Amino acid sequence: MTRLAVLDKDRCKVKKCNQLCVSYCPMVRSRVEAIRVEGNNAIISETLCSGCGICVKKCPFKAISIVNLPDELEKDCSHRFGENSFKLFRLPTPSPGTVLGLLGQNGIGKSTTLKVFSGDLKPNLGKFDEPPDWPEIIAYYRGSSLQDYFARLSEKKLKVSSKPQYVDKIPKAVTGKAGDLLDKIDERKQLDVIADELDLHKIWDRNLDVLSGGELQRVAVAAALSRNADVYLFDEPSSYLDVKQRLIVARAIRNLKEQQKTVIVAEHDLAIIDYLSDQICVFYGDPGVYGVVSHVHGVRTGINIYLQGYIPDENIMFRKESITFREKPPTTGENIGARLLQWDQMEKTFKGFKLAIEPGEIRSGEIIGILGPNGIGKTTFVKILAGVEETDDKRQLGKLTVSYKPQYISPDYEGTVQELLMNVAQENFTSSWYTTEIANPLRMQPLMDRNIMELSGGELQRVAIAACLSRKCNLFLLDEPSAYLDVEERLNVARVLRRVVDAHCIPAFVVEHDVVTQDFIADRLMVFDGKPGTAGIVHPPTSLRGGMNAFLKGMNITFRRDNVTYRPRVNKADSQMDKYQKSIGEYYYTQVTQEKEDKEEAAALKKKK
């Protein structure tokens, strides 16, 4: 076994912990320096460490991870950032004319992999103290497609176009108008077509620093598509986008394969990565500690492997429980519970925008999902329910106590996560139910001593969700709870919300663009339509099947059911299944047989070869 010791240097505070890791280490007590302190951090010797795990348990800041890995894996090390730092094993093998999807948790190595393929990060093969030169790296990957890739990359004969993960940082690096930026990098002379496809003309003359997250995302995708490159890399291209925009962006990216371009996409939305990809590489391991890249699989097989947590060809189980979806749609909610809230026809008018709300109701113990494009009034409706906004006639929607998780979260609380949750949950904070059903599934324990102001986007989102579900209330309102979260975190949030709603019969409204997450969590749906930015119509809650059919019909998209995990899968445009489902008016709950799925995937792979 190969021992891997990783230290989170941001959490390690040797001046505040009395250096418990050193004083309790059996090897140090035997006068073997397995752990020592240098400067502000501890340093662990992996060769001298006995792997007892005492330091892991004694560290009050949870900064140490000790993992035992198979010796066979050590020869596949692609990169390590330094001593006691994250380690990446293997790399994907992309090929021209194919869209390769990267699927895995946050902090598992997907962005690192994209940096390696872009040339921004030179793989050191684990030799961080003496990084190898290009000839050694190329020789290491001889016999694979990566040999030629890195040879061309080292000779600067390979042009790469990248779309970064954090598009909200673009205005800090680039200034000026969106149109001027895109005009400068229009190497393919396809900018007019791309701008039409991504609906960019309306923001053409606007400065980058005033654009919303979704607008910045589309500008960033357009910039990457406008460059004339051999390889295109996209890191989370669906963030901030609504369902329709996600599919439009996915189509635009997928069109690159027709020109025999190499395309790699890291994405957390299962429906989008399914729609985009021809092949999938699953990333598994321990977030922030190490990541392993699986072999290439077909898109259906790869996503199902990730959901089931088991890789048959490697005989590796990386998750104890599989993730499965409902085979059939749930009931309409009529028998869930008594009516808790009912609203009549209402209107909300802003300058240049009007929202018309049709009558509806929500019952105790049900979750109503809200779907619709950006700028259609979803957040406005939620704010009216929360009492943050008033209707035109200043109507009050009952005397309910509401717990509201807003769309945009700002870390304005001065204190630790533990202090925040203790103030919100009060006496429930110390109960075993709270620990089991909320704190542990949302992984709050490692964050308890962290200051709110220091948290990342994903960590802040989980804390905001935990705080929302901890409050005593009559109604939960969650606006885009899956933002910044990976696939497992999204489905964990869905499970936690479902258990809290069932245990206390408290209903919830959930605004969410991820169709797979909505399918996993919602009992009924509310569909918003109209003209984004001008007028919105709020339709009353309807069944999940009816709501999805209405929503997807408006976008001319069909979903089918995977026969193993029952997850929703997007049909390729004008495919046989797509045409069939449209002909029968069933855009959502249609399942195909295993034999048909296998034949489709085998035919696609054969055509590629």
N, C-alpha and C positions, 0 to 999 in steps of 0.2 A: 504493500500500500504506500502511496505517496501522500505525505502530509502537507496540507495547505493552511497557512496561518495568515489571516487578513486582519488588519487593524484600521478602523475608521478614525482617521486622524482628526476629523472635526469633532468627534465625540470624546476622544481620549483627552482626559484632563488630569494629568499626573499630579498637578499641584493641589487638587481638591479631593483625591481619593486615597491618600496615604499609600499609594502604590501597592494596592492589595494584590494585584496580579503577580508582582515580584515576591512579596512576603509569603504568599501561600503556595507558590510553585514548588512541587516536590523536587524538581531537578535543581532549582536554585538552593534549596535547603541541603541538597547533596553536593553543593559547591560546583555545580555545572551551570554555566551562565546561559540558560535557555531563554531568559527574559532579562532585558536590561533597559534602563531609561537613558535616553540621550535627548537633551533639550526639553521640548514640551511633549514628547511622545515616548511610548514604550516601543521596544523593538524585540520581536520574537524570532528566535532561530528555529527554522523549520527542521533542520537536521538534528538539533539537540532536543527539541520538544518531544515529550513522551505521549502527547495526545490525550492526557487525562481529562482535560476539559475543566479543571478547577478554576483556571483564570477566567474562562468564559462566564462561569457562574458567579464568581466573586466581583467581577468588574461592575461597579454600580451604574456606569453609563452605557453598558451593553456595546462596548466598542470593539470587542474581540470575537472573532469567528475562527474555529479550528475545524477543518474538514479533512477526512481521509478519502482519497480518491484512488482508483485502480492504477497500478503502475503503467498499464498499457496506454492510459490517457496522456501521460506525461510527454511521450514522444510526439503528440499532436498539438503541443502548445504553440499558439500563433503569436500571442502577445501578452506581455505583463507590464504594467505601468511602473512597477518598482518593487522594492522590498516590502513585504506584508501588504501588497496591493492586489487589486482585481486581476484575474487571470482568465484569458480567453483561449479555449481549445477549439481547433479546426477553423475552417472558413468555408462559406458556401462556394459552389462552383457554378457561376452564371454562364450563360451561353447566348449568342446573338439570336434575335428573333424570338426571344422568350422573356416573359415577365416573371421574375423570381420574387416571391413574397417571403418576408422574414417575420416570423410569428413567435412571440415570447413576452415574458414579463418585463416591466421597467427595470433597468439596472442589470440586465442579463447579457449585454454586449451587442445589441443590434446597431446602435449608433456608432459604437467603436468599429464594427465591421464595415459600415458605410464609409467611415473616415479612412479605413485601410484601402478600400477600393477607389476612393477619390484621390488618394495620394497624399492626403493631409497627415496621415499617420503611417509611419513605416513599420511594418511588423518586425518585432525583435526576436521572435521565436522563443520568448521567455528569458533571453539573455539581456536583461535590462542594464546590467553593469558593464557589459561589453557588446553593444548592439552590432549585429552583423551588417555587412555591406550587401548591396543588391546581388552580386554574383552568388553569395552564399544563400540568400533568400530564394533566388531563382532555382538554384540547385536543390534546395530543400523540397520545392514543389515540383520537381521534375516528374514527368509522366502523367501530369494532370493538366487540365486547361488553365490552371492558375500559373503554370510555368510561363506560358506565352503571354498571359495577361500582365504579370509583373515585369516580364522582359520588355514589353512595349511601354509599360508605365515608367520604367526606369530610364528608357531612351527617349521619353517624352513624345512617343509616337501614338499615344492613346489620349484622346481628348475626353474629359469627363465633365458633365453638367450635374450640379447638385442642388437639391432643394432642402434647406436646413430645417431642423426640427422646430426651433423656437422662432416663429415668424414675427412675434411681438417685439423682438430685438432688432428687426430690420431698420426701423426709423432711427435707431441710435447709431447705425453704421452707415446708412445712406440717407441723403436728404434730397429734396426736390419733388417734382410731380411724378405720379405713377407712369403717365404716358411717356415722359422724357426718359425715365429709367428704361422702359421697355424698348423704346426706339433705339437706344444706344446698343442694345445687345441683340437686335433682330438679325441674327446671322443666317437663319434659315429662310428669311423673307416670307414667313408665314404668319406674321404678327396680326394682320387683319383677321385671318381665319381664327386664330387662337383667341383674340379679343372678343370676337363674336360668340365663340363657343363658351367662353367663361364669363360673358356678360360684363366686360370691363369698360366699355365706352362711357358709361355713366360716371365713372370715377377717374376718367382719363386725365382731367385737369386738376385733380385734387392732390394736395401734398400728402406724402406718405405718413407724416406724423398725426394726421387727423383721420386716417382710415381705421375701420374696425378690424377685429381679429380675422373675420371671414374674408374681408376685402384684401387684407394683407396676404392671407393664405393664397387667394386666387392670383394675386400679383406675383407672388413667389413661384407658384406653379407655372404661370405664363413665362416668367423669366427663365426658368429651367428648360421649358419646352422650346423657347426661342433660340437657344444656343445650338449651334451645329456641332454635335458631339458624337462619339462612338458609344459612350456609356452614360446612362441617365440614372441618377440616384434620388429617391424621394423618401424623406424621413417624415412619417405621419402627415400625409397630404390631406387628410380629411378633418383635422382639428379645426374647430370654429365654424365648420360648414354644416348646413342643413342637409337632409337626405337627398334632395334633388341636386344640390350643388356637389355633393360627394360623388354621385353617379356621373354627373357631367365631367368632373375632374378625372374620375376613373376612366371614362371613355377616352378623354384626351390623352391620358398617359398610355393607355392600351394601344392607341393608334401608332405609337412609336415602333411596335413590334413588326408592323407591316413593312417598315424600312430596314428590317434586320438589325435594329439597335439592341444593345444589351440594356435591360431595364431591371433595377432592383428596388423594391418598395418595402419599407418597414411600416406596418400599420396595425392598429388595435381593433378596428371595426371589422368583425368577422365577415359581415356581408360584403363589405367593400374589398377586402383582401381576397375573398372568394371570387368576386366579379372580376378583379384586376388580374389575378395571377394565373399562370400556366403551371407553375411548380411552387412548392413550399419547402422552406427549411425551418424546422422547429428549434428554438433556442430553449435550453433547460439548464438548471443549475441552482445556485443560491444567489439571489439578487445582491449586488454589491460585493460579492465574494468571488464567484467564478461563473463562467458560462460555457456551455458546450453546444456546438452546432451539429444538428443531426444531418444525416444524408438527405439528398434531394428526394422529395416524394411528389406524387401527383397532388393537385390542389385539394380534391375531396379527401384523399387519404391523409394528407398532411394536417389539415385542419381537424379531422376526426382524431388523429393521433394526439394532437395537442389537447383536445377536449377530454379524451379518455385517459390521458396521463401515462400512456404506455407506448413504447416504440418497439414493435415486434422484431424488426430486422437487427436491432441492437440488444434486444432483451433487457431494456431499461425501463423501470417504472419511476417516473419523476414526480408523480402526485398520487396520494393514497386514494382519493375519490375522483370518479369521473364526473364530467359536467354533462347533463342531459336536459333536453327540452321537452315540452309537452307534445304528445302525439296528436292530440285533438285540441281545438280551441276550448277555453273554459266557458262556463255558463255566462249568461248575460248579466249576472249580478243581482237578479231579482230575489234570490233566496239568501243573499249574503247577510243582510241585516236590515234594520229599520232605516228609514230615510233620515239622514242627519242634516242635510242642507239642500234647499231648493231655491232656485233663482228664476226670475221672470225675464222678459225681454229687457235688455239694457243697452246703453250706448256709452262710449267714451270717445271724446273728440279732442285731438291735439291739432296744432297748426300743421296742416298738410296731411293729416292721417285721421281716419275714423274707424273705430272698432264697433261692430254690431254683434251683440251677444244674444244668442237664441236661448229659450228656456231650457233648463236642465236640472239634474239632481245628482247627489252622491249619497251612497248608503254606508252604514257602519261596516268596517272591516273590508272594504274594497279599495283597490288601487286603480285609479283612472290615469292612463297615459295620455299625454298631449303631443300631437304630431302636427307639423306644419312648417313652411319655409321660414327663413329668417326675415325679420321685419314685418311679420304678419299680425303681431299682437299677442303672442303667447305669454311673454313676460308681463305685459300690461294686464292681462287677465289674471295671472297669478298674483300680481300686486294688488289688484282690486279685491281678491279673496283675502289677501293678507292684511288689508286695510291700509296699505301704503299709498294706493291711489284711490280716488273717488270716481264714481260714475257721474255722468252729466247731471243727473237729478239728485246727486249726493245720497244715494240709497245705501243703507247698511245691510249687509248680508248676515243677519242674525248676530247673536252674541256669543260667538265661538272664540275659544282661545287657540291661536294658530302658531305653529312652529314653522318658520320660513327659512329655507336655505336659498339665498339669492344666486343669480347666474354668475355674477362677477364677485369674487371673494377678495377682500383686501385685509391683509394682516394688521388690523388696527388695535388688537388686544395686547396690552403690555403685561406679559406674564407667561408662565409655562402652560403646556397643554393640560397638565394635571390640574392646575388651578382653574383653568377655564371649564373643564368638564365637571370638577367638583362644584363649582358655582351653578352650573346648569342642571346637573343631575341631582345635586343635594344628597339626601339620604340614600338614594338608589345607587350612588357611586360605589359604595362598598358591598353591595349585594352580589351574590354569586350569579344571579340571573343577568345582571348588567355586564359582568365580566365575561360570561359565556356567550351571550347573545349579541352584544354590541362591541365591547372593547377588544376582545380577542379576534373575532372575524375581521374587524377593520384595522387590526395590527396597531393598536394604540399604545401598547406597553413600551415598545422601543422609543416612542415619541414623548412619553410622559414628562421627562425632565427637560425637554427641548423648549426653547423660547418660541412663541408663535411667530415672531418677526423673522426667525431664521429658517422657517420651513420652506420646502420646495412646493411647486404647484400641486403635485399629486398628494403630498403629505398634508398640505393645507386643505385640500378638497376632502380628504378622509376625516380630518378633524372637524370640518364644518358639517359633514354628514352625521358624524357621531354626536356633535352638539345638538343638531336639529332633532335627532331621534331620542335624545336624552331628556328633552323638555316635557313637562306635563302639559298636555294640550288636547284639543278635540279634533284637530285636523293638521296633517303634515303637508307642506308645500315644498317640493324640491325642484329647482330649476337647473337643468343640465347637470345632474350629479356625476355623470361619467367623464366629464372633461378632465384631462390630464391623467386618467387612470388607464391601466392596461386591461386586457381581456379578463384575467382572473379577478382583478380588483373590481371591475364593473359588475361581474356576476356575483361576487361576494357582497357588494352593496345591495344588489337586488335581493339576495337571500336574506340579508339582515333586515331590510325594510319589510319583506314579506313576513318574517317571524315576528317583528314588532307589531305590525298591523294585525296579524292573526291573534297574538297574545292579548292585546289590549282593545281590539275591535275599533281602532282608530283609523279612519280612511286617509287616503293620500292622493294628491295630484302630483304627477311626475312629468315634467317637460324633458323630453329626451329625443335626440336625433338618431341615435343608434337603434336601428330597427330590431336587431337581435336582442338587445337589452330590453326594449319595449316588449318584445314577444315573451321574454323570460319573466317579466315582472307584472305586466298589466292584466287586469280582469276585463276592463272595458277601455275604449279609446274615445278621445275627442279630437276631431279633425278640424284644423283651421285652414281656410282658403281665402282667396281674394287677390288683391294686387299688392305685393310687398312694398312697404313704404308709403302706400296711399290709402288702402282700405282693406280691412280684415273682417272675416265672418267666422264667428265661433259656433260650430254646430254642436248639438247636444250629445252627451255620451251615448255610444252605441256599442254593439258587441265587438270583440276583438277581430273576428272574421269580417264583419261588415265594415268596421273602421279601416282595417288594412286594405280591403278591396277598394273602398272609395279613395283612400289616399294614394295607393299604387296605380289605380286606373288613371288618376289625374296626371301621374308622371309617366304613364305608358311603360311600366315596369312590372314584371311578374316574378314571384318567388315560388320555389317548390320546397318540399321537405326532404331532408336527408333521411334515409331509411334506417340509419344506425343511431345517430344522436338526435334526430328529429329537429335539427337546427334549420332555420330558414336559409335558403340558398338563392341567390339572384340568378335568374336565367340569362344567358347571353342573348343579346338583342337579335330577334328574327330567327332564333334557334327553333327546333321542332317543338320543344316543350313550351317555349314562349308563345308561339303561334297557337298551339293547342289550348293553352290556358286562357288566352285572350278570346278565343272562339267560344268557350263555354262560360266566360265571364267570371272565372275563378282565378284571382290574381295572387292568392296567398297560400291557402291550405291545400296543396296538392302534393302527394307523395309519389315518388317513382320507385320502381323495384330495384333491388340490389343488382340484378343481372343487367338492367338497362344502364345503371350508373357505371358499372364495370366496363361495359362495351363502349360507352361514351369516352371514358378516360383512356382506355386502351387505344381507341381510334385516334384520339388527340396525340398521344405519345408516339404512335406509329407514324402519323403524319409529320410530326416534328423531326423524327429520325430520318 
